[in-house]
Amino acid sequence: MASTLRPTLLRRVLAVPASRSIITSAASPALRQLRLTTPILRQCPRATFQTSTARKILPPLPQVMHGTINDAAPVPEPEPLHGSYHWSFERGVSIALVPLTVIPFAAGSLSPLLDGGLIGLLILHSYMGFGACITDYFPTWRTPITRKLADWANFLAIFVVGWGFYEFETNDVGVTEAVRKIWKA
């Protein structure tokens, strides 16, 4: 706690004008000498407390302007899948997962159709979630190749995970029975 407050307190002490500061008292002649003889403290008291310089992690993007400064911003064509319908569909899938995870354990049903619905919505929910992360972290205008690779990897993951769930559902006990066994173990 003391180490976090120390720079703030020193900044306050050194920023007060010499005529009314505690530095001018006889109890701290070293600080008074530092305050009066160091020109940077008289001009900008915060400059001495900067611990690191600004470093650019990524190179700056090329500065490209399309059109002129007075052109209106381009308005994209309206598409329902990229607007509120898309958001509503994602929320609907998320809400539908809640009863599908509770019903098999509450009702004691081990129906393969119920397992299939749960698996299908889990895969769809994961696909949309990873797609949103890819869209956020790899914008097409910044990293077009990485974005395309990530989209294809996400698409390929649907089939790999779907095939794994299918094999587990048909050749083993199924998802809800496996969760039940793990829960009771």
BELSULCOR-V933662 format. One record per residue. N is the residue number from 1. RES is the residue in three letters. PHI is phi in whole degrees, 0 to 359 (* if undefined). PSI is psi in degrees with one decimal (none if undefined). Layout:
BEGIN
n: {N & N}
res: {RES & RES}
phi: {PHI & PHI}
psi: {PSI & PSI}
END
This chain:
BEGIN
n: {1 & 2 & 3 & 4 & 5 & 6 & 7 & 8 & 9 & 10 & 11 & 12 & 13 & 14 & 15 & 16 & 17 & 18 & 19 & 20 & 21 & 22 & 23 & 24 & 25 & 26 & 27 & 28 & 29 & 30 & 31 & 32 & 33 & 34 & 35 & 36 & 37 & 38 & 39 & 40 & 41 & 42 & 43 & 44 & 45 & 46 & 47 & 48 & 49 & 50 & 51 & 52 & 53 & 54 & 55 & 56 & 57 & 58 & 59 & 60 & 61 & 62 & 63 & 64 & 65 & 66 & 67 & 68 & 69 & 70 & 71 & 72 & 73 & 74 & 75 & 76 & 77 & 78 & 79 & 80 & 81 & 82 & 83 & 84 & 85 & 86 & 87 & 88 & 89 & 90 & 91 & 92 & 93 & 94 & 95 & 96 & 97 & 98 & 99 & 100 & 101 & 102 & 103 & 104 & 105 & 106 & 107 & 108 & 109 & 110 & 111 & 112 & 113 & 114 & 115 & 116 & 117 & 118 & 119 & 120 & 121 & 122 & 123 & 124 & 125 & 126 & 127 & 128 & 129 & 130 & 131 & 132 & 133 & 134 & 135 & 136 & 137 & 138 & 139 & 140 & 141 & 142 & 143 & 144 & 145 & 146 & 147 & 148 & 149 & 150 & 151 & 152 & 153 & 154 & 155 & 156 & 157 & 158 & 159 & 160 & 161 & 162 & 163 & 164 & 165 & 166 & 167 & 168 & 169 & 170 & 171 & 172 & 173 & 174 & 175 & 176 & 177 & 178 & 179 & 180 & 181 & 182 & 183 & 184 & 185}
res: {MET & ALA & SER & THR & LEU & ARG & PRO & THR & LEU & LEU & ARG & ARG & VAL & LEU & ALA & VAL & PRO & ALA & SER & ARG & SER & ILE & ILE & THR & SER & ALA & ALA & SER & PRO & ALA & LEU & ARG & GLN & LEU & ARG & LEU & THR & THR & PRO & ILE & LEU & ARG & GLN & CYS & PRO & ARG & ALA & THR & PHE & GLN & THR & SER & THR & ALA & ARG & LYS & ILE & LEU & PRO & PRO & LEU & PRO & GLN & VAL & MET & HIS & GLY & THR & ILE & ASN & ASP & ALA & ALA & PRO & VAL & PRO & GLU & PRO & GLU & PRO & LEU & HIS & GLY & SER & TYR & HIS & TRP & SER & PHE & GLU & ARG & GLY & VAL & SER & ILE & ALA & LEU & VAL & PRO & LEU & THR & VAL & ILE & PRO & PHE & ALA & ALA & GLY & SER & LEU & SER & PRO & LEU & LEU & ASP & GLY & GLY & LEU & ILE & GLY & LEU & LEU & ILE & LEU & HIS & SER & TYR & MET & GLY & PHE & GLY & ALA & CYS & ILE & THR & ASP & TYR & PHE & PRO & THR & TRP & ARG & THR & PRO & ILE & THR & ARG & LYS & LEU & ALA & ASP & TRP & ALA & ASN & PHE & LEU & ALA & ILE & PHE & VAL & VAL & GLY & TRP & GLY & PHE & TYR & GLU & PHE & GLU & THR & ASN & ASP & VAL & GLY & VAL & THR & GLU & ALA & VAL & ARG & LYS & ILE & TRP & LYS & ALA}
phi: {* & 294 & 291 & 282 & 272 & 304 & 299 & 295 & 293 & 296 & 298 & 293 & 294 & 280 & 274 & 287 & 303 & 299 & 291 & 235 & 266 & 282 & 292 & 283 & 289 & 288 & 286 & 226 & 291 & 292 & 292 & 296 & 296 & 298 & 293 & 278 & 260 & 267 & 293 & 292 & 288 & 286 & 275 & 218 & 295 & 278 & 296 & 284 & 260 & 285 & 263 & 215 & 264 & 286 & 239 & 275 & 278 & 254 & 293 & 293 & 287 & 294 & 273 & 237 & 238 & 264 & 84 & 246 & 293 & 273 & 289 & 288 & 293 & 291 & 256 & 290 & 294 & 292 & 222 & 299 & 287 & 254 & 236 & 290 & 296 & 297 & 297 & 296 & 295 & 299 & 295 & 297 & 296 & 297 & 290 & 292 & 290 & 297 & 292 & 291 & 273 & 266 & 304 & 299 & 272 & 283 & 270 & 78 & 274 & 240 & 285 & 295 & 293 & 294 & 297 & 297 & 296 & 297 & 296 & 299 & 290 & 297 & 295 & 296 & 297 & 294 & 298 & 292 & 294 & 293 & 298 & 294 & 296 & 297 & 298 & 287 & 267 & 232 & 294 & 297 & 289 & 262 & 227 & 293 & 288 & 297 & 297 & 295 & 296 & 294 & 297 & 293 & 296 & 295 & 294 & 294 & 297 & 302 & 288 & 294 & 292 & 298 & 295 & 298 & 296 & 297 & 297 & 293 & 285 & 272 & 256 & 227 & 279 & 102 & 290 & 292 & 291 & 294 & 296 & 298 & 293 & 293 & 295 & 275 & 291}
psi: {-42.4 & -36.4 & -28.5 & -27.9 & -21.5 & -51.0 & -36.2 & -44.1 & -41.7 & -39.1 & -41.2 & -42.6 & -42.9 & -18.2 & -16.6 & 136.7 & 148.1 & -28.2 & -29.4 & 19.3 & 165.4 & -8.7 & -29.5 & -8.9 & 162.7 & -14.8 & -18.9 & 69.9 & -29.5 & -42.4 & -37.1 & -41.5 & -41.7 & -43.2 & -40.4 & -26.5 & -17.0 & 112.5 & -31.6 & -30.3 & -30.0 & -33.1 & -51.8 & 93.9 & -22.8 & -18.2 & -30.3 & -14.1 & 7.1 & 123.9 & -19.3 & 160.2 & 161.2 & 128.3 & 134.3 & 121.7 & -47.9 & 146.9 & 152.3 & 149.1 & 153.3 & 138.0 & 103.1 & 132.5 & 125.8 & 124.9 & -153.2 & 175.5 & -30.5 & -0.9 & 146.3 & 154.7 & 139.5 & 136.2 & 118.6 & 156.7 & 137.5 & 134.4 & 120.9 & -29.9 & -15.8 & 13.3 & -134.3 & -28.9 & -40.4 & -46.2 & -43.7 & -38.3 & -42.3 & -44.7 & -38.3 & -42.0 & -42.9 & -41.6 & -36.6 & -24.1 & -27.6 & -55.1 & -30.4 & -22.3 & -22.3 & -38.9 & -46.6 & -30.7 & -32.4 & -41.9 & -16.3 & 18.8 & 136.9 & 46.3 & 132.9 & -27.5 & -39.2 & -42.0 & -40.9 & -41.8 & -42.5 & -44.9 & -44.6 & -45.2 & -34.2 & -44.3 & -44.1 & -42.4 & -43.5 & -41.6 & -45.4 & -37.6 & -46.5 & -34.8 & -39.5 & -39.8 & -42.5 & -42.6 & -39.4 & -43.6 & -18.4 & 75.4 & 146.0 & -36.3 & -21.2 & -47.4 & 77.7 & -37.5 & -45.1 & -38.3 & -45.1 & -40.9 & -42.3 & -39.6 & -42.8 & -38.3 & -39.3 & -41.8 & -40.6 & -35.2 & -30.9 & -47.5 & -37.6 & -47.6 & -39.8 & -41.7 & -41.2 & -44.3 & -39.4 & -46.3 & -41.2 & -36.3 & -38.7 & -34.5 & -3.4 & -157.9 & -20.7 & 167.2 & -50.7 & -36.6 & -36.0 & -42.4 & -40.6 & -43.7 & -40.6 & -38.5 & -37.4 & -12.6 & none}
END
